[in-house]
Amino acid sequence: MLLKDISLKLPQENILYDEVLLELAERGHSGEVLRFWESEQLFIVLGRTGKEAEDINVDAAHRDQIPVLRRASGGGTVLQGPGCLNYSLVLSKGHDPAIADLRKSYEFILGKVIVALRNVGIKAEFYPISDIALIEGHKKISGNAQKRAKKFILHHGTILYNFDLTKFERYLKMPADVPEYRQGRSHAEFVANIPSEVRDIKKALYDAFAVSREEQFMDSRELECLQEFLDTRNARQEPAKHQR
């Protein structure tokens, strides 16, 4: 598997670069990839069918000029920014039977992430469909989502390690659809940072997914495809109008 530890400057670029990696794999130009990224800027990302009015404290986001974007994968609305590590995986459906099945793929992938976390001293467990939470206190530390194409899937997730958790209450509403293990807890009561250094988390995930080589740059095909996606998104005037 190829590692790309690449964080781009603009929120929209970071969101679309994941889709670029999936698209190029589908075209036969690349294969399986593990990507790490982290945003310097605070922003909000809606899932494919998420609705601003239902998921976001819109007045606070507008007032603080927080960009609101939309990703191509499902899942809930998330807050991005410093202290939130993102890991993205482009995986072949033909590599393992579990990847071809939606629910099995979450169990398979997040099982590897949980082993990686254990190797940095974090005891966590899988909560279907797509969460990882600490065993002690059952606090959520990782949310995940997928976009599934014909031959490959894009799986991306977050790991909170040094995030300003007060921002969740300020910008996100309580979701309408919540997992049972949340037990009605507020954002402040429900989420947690893990006490690990980001370099150690990356190394553990690197090992868990058997990375064999690294590229710390975007190649010409990726740059061209990213520009195509940016042009298309801008032409559609997506996502929210207060994006900056």
VOGU-3710 file (C-alpha; in Angstrom, 3 decimals, decimal comma):
1> mllkdislkl> 0,000/0,000/0,000  1,115/3,544/-0,813  1,226/6,218/1,897  0,516/9,850/1,103  0,900/12,153/4,113  -0,378/15,266/2,359  -2,365/18,111/3,916  -3,463/20,799/1,476  -4,003/24,444/2,322  -7,686/24,867/1,502
11> pqenilydev> -10,515/22,851/3,098  -12,131/22,128/-0,271  -8,857/20,784/-1,654  -8,465/18,415/1,284  -11,988/17,049/0,834  -11,671/16,608/-2,928  -8,187/15,072/-2,861  -9,670/11,976/-1,203  -12,084/11,696/-4,132  -9,214/12,167/-6,577
21> llelaerghs> -7,410/9,158/-5,121  -10,554/7,042/-5,516  -11,189/8,270/-9,053  -7,650/7,516/-10,235  -7,801/4,031/-8,722  -11,060/3,417/-10,603  -9,421/4,590/-13,838  -6,578/2,115/-13,319  -3,936/4,798/-12,789  -3,212/3,926/-9,167
31> gevlrfwese> -3,998/1,380/-6,467  -4,553/1,158/-2,745  -3,609/4,239/-0,739  -3,450/5,370/2,880  -3,534/9,143/3,225  -3,081/11,307/6,328  -4,181/14,921/6,496  -5,065/17,603/9,009  -6,583/21,028/8,424  -4,998/24,191/9,758
41> qlfivlgrtg> -8,414/25,839/9,469  -11,650/25,067/11,274  -14,459/24,015/8,924  -17,629/21,933/8,832  -18,291/19,018/6,469  -21,776/17,730/5,692  -22,267/14,139/4,584  -23,709/13,474/1,146  -27,322/13,921/2,303  -26,768/16,161/5,323
51> keaedinvda> -28,803/19,358/5,746  -27,369/22,566/7,166  -30,506/23,620/8,997  -30,769/20,256/10,768  -27,103/19,659/11,575  -25,436/23,033/12,096  -25,843/26,038/14,373  -25,987/28,185/11,269  -25,926/31,591/13,000  -22,731/30,755/14,884
61> ahrdqipvlr> -21,061/29,351/11,766  -21,983/32,437/9,726  -20,933/34,811/12,475  -17,536/33,143/12,876  -17,095/32,689/9,097  -16,688/28,945/9,381  -16,761/27,328/5,920  -19,384/24,648/5,369  -18,537/22,021/2,754  -20,073/18,797/1,506
71> rasgggtvlq> -18,316/15,491/0,878  -19,305/12,694/-1,491  -19,510/10,025/1,207  -22,370/9,319/3,574  -22,321/9,678/7,335  -22,954/12,592/9,628  -21,757/16,164/9,821  -18,247/16,620/11,223  -16,052/19,450/12,404  -12,503/19,633/11,065
81> gpgclnyslv> -9,499/21,561/12,296  -6,216/21,402/14,213  -5,974/18,399/16,502  -8,163/16,176/14,313  -6,166/13,643/12,295  -7,828/12,342/9,156  -6,935/9,008/7,648  -8,243/8,058/4,204  -8,079/4,632/2,604  -8,620/3,664/-1,008
91> lskghdpaia> -9,094/-0,112/-0,946  -9,773/-2,657/-3,678  -12,980/-4,661/-3,397  -11,067/-7,588/-4,851  -8,341/-7,556/-2,210  -10,465/-9,001/0,587  -14,083/-10,252/0,526  -14,911/-8,050/3,528  -14,229/-4,878/1,538  -16,972/-5,707/-0,954
101> dlrksyefil> -19,645/-5,701/1,777  -20,534/-2,370/3,409  -21,041/-3,514/6,998  -18,247/-6,072/6,934  -15,862/-3,481/5,530  -16,419/-1,163/8,489  -15,761/-3,995/10,923  -12,665/-5,076/8,986  -11,132/-1,604/8,613  -11,988/-0,292/12,062
111> gkvivalrnv> -10,702/-3,507/13,574  -7,298/-2,632/12,173  -7,580/0,940/13,479  -8,459/-0,354/16,955  -5,376/-2,602/16,929  -3,284/0,408/15,898  -4,706/2,461/18,754  -3,996/-0,357/21,188  -0,357/-0,185/20,108  -0,193/3,439/21,288
121> gikaefypis> -1,843/2,584/24,600  -5,466/3,406/23,722  -8,148/0,862/24,618  -11,024/1,363/22,210  -13,855/-0,609/20,658  -16,017/-0,641/17,545  -19,588/0,660/17,663  -21,517/-0,177/14,474  -22,009/1,163/12,019  -18,971/3,417/11,899
131> dialieghkk> -17,724/4,681/15,288  -14,754/3,979/17,514  -15,083/4,879/21,191  -12,967/4,497/24,290  -13,740/1,382/26,309  -13,666/3,437/29,495  -16,508/5,950/29,384  -17,628/4,965/25,867  -16,600/8,348/24,501  -16,347/8,704/20,739
141> isgnaqkrak> -12,867/9,339/19,334  -13,366/8,424/15,675  -16,137/8,799/13,110  -15,981/7,187/9,675  -17,711/7,269/6,303  -17,409/5,670/2,881  -17,933/6,261/-0,814  -18,141/3,026/-2,767  -17,274/2,826/-6,453  -17,264/-0,137/-8,849
151> kfilhhgtil> -13,805/-1,565/-8,072  -12,585/0,426/-5,064  -13,961/2,078/-1,960  -12,961/5,310/-0,256  -13,042/4,972/3,511  -12,174/8,023/5,543  -12,184/8,642/9,249  -11,165/11,063/11,970  -9,144/10,575/15,128  -9,387/13,277/17,791
161> ynfdltkfer> -6,110/13,787/19,616  -5,807/17,497/20,453  -9,004/19,108/19,205  -10,822/21,979/20,913  -13,866/19,949/21,931  -15,866/23,043/22,932  -16,258/23,811/19,229  -18,664/20,898/18,772  -21,271/22,502/21,024  -20,850/25,875/19,346
171> ylkmpadvpe> -21,247/24,766/15,748  -23,070/21,420/15,631  -26,602/20,547/16,679  -27,514/17,231/18,240  -27,957/14,822/15,296  -31,418/13,448/14,665  -30,019/9,941/14,182  -27,736/8,986/17,068  -26,232/5,640/18,065  -27,718/3,892/21,070
181> yrqgrshaef> -24,445/4,008/22,993  -24,559/7,815/22,992  -27,376/7,612/25,574  -28,505/11,185/25,007  -25,163/12,712/25,937  -24,277/16,218/24,737  -21,292/16,741/22,448  -19,158/17,722/25,427  -20,077/14,533/27,267  -19,827/12,266/24,233
191> vanipsevrd> -16,535/13,036/22,440  -12,934/12,817/23,652  -9,343/13,313/22,550  -6,926/10,419/22,883  -3,725/11,143/24,876  -1,312/10,225/22,078  1,122/12,083/19,848  0,021/12,358/16,238  3,307/10,917/14,959  2,717/7,789/17,051
201> ikkalydafa> -0,849/7,407/15,768  0,358/7,699/12,181  3,103/5,134/12,727  0,640/2,676/14,257  -1,772/3,062/11,320  1,152/2,803/8,886  1,990/-0,582/10,384  -1,619/-1,766/10,669  -2,278/-1,243/6,965  1,091/-2,627/5,834
211> vsreeqfmds> 2,367/0,428/3,984  5,146/-0,554/1,595  6,085/2,784/0,040  5,577/6,515/0,475  5,064/9,576/-1,734  4,954/12,993/-0,102  3,820/14,830/-3,236  0,923/15,001/-5,679  1,741/13,638/-9,119  0,642/15,239/-12,381
221> releclqefl> -2,470/13,072/-12,762  -3,598/13,932/-9,234  -3,062/17,644/-9,779  -4,983/17,559/-13,046  -7,857/15,555/-11,574  -8,040/17,793/-8,498  -8,327/20,863/-10,706  -11,105/19,159/-12,696  -13,009/18,439/-9,506  -12,501/21,981/-8,210
231> dtrnarqepa> -13,718/23,478/-11,488  -16,796/21,237/-11,465  -17,604/22,046/-7,851  -17,192/25,781/-8,444  -19,397/25,628/-11,534  -22,156/24,046/-9,462  -21,665/26,702/-6,789  -21,411/23,937/-4,225  -21,377/23,641/-1,276  -22,871/26,261/1,031
241> khqr> -22,818/29,874/-0,035  -20,863/31,038/3,011  -17,881/28,885/2,120  -14,722/30,932/1,983
//
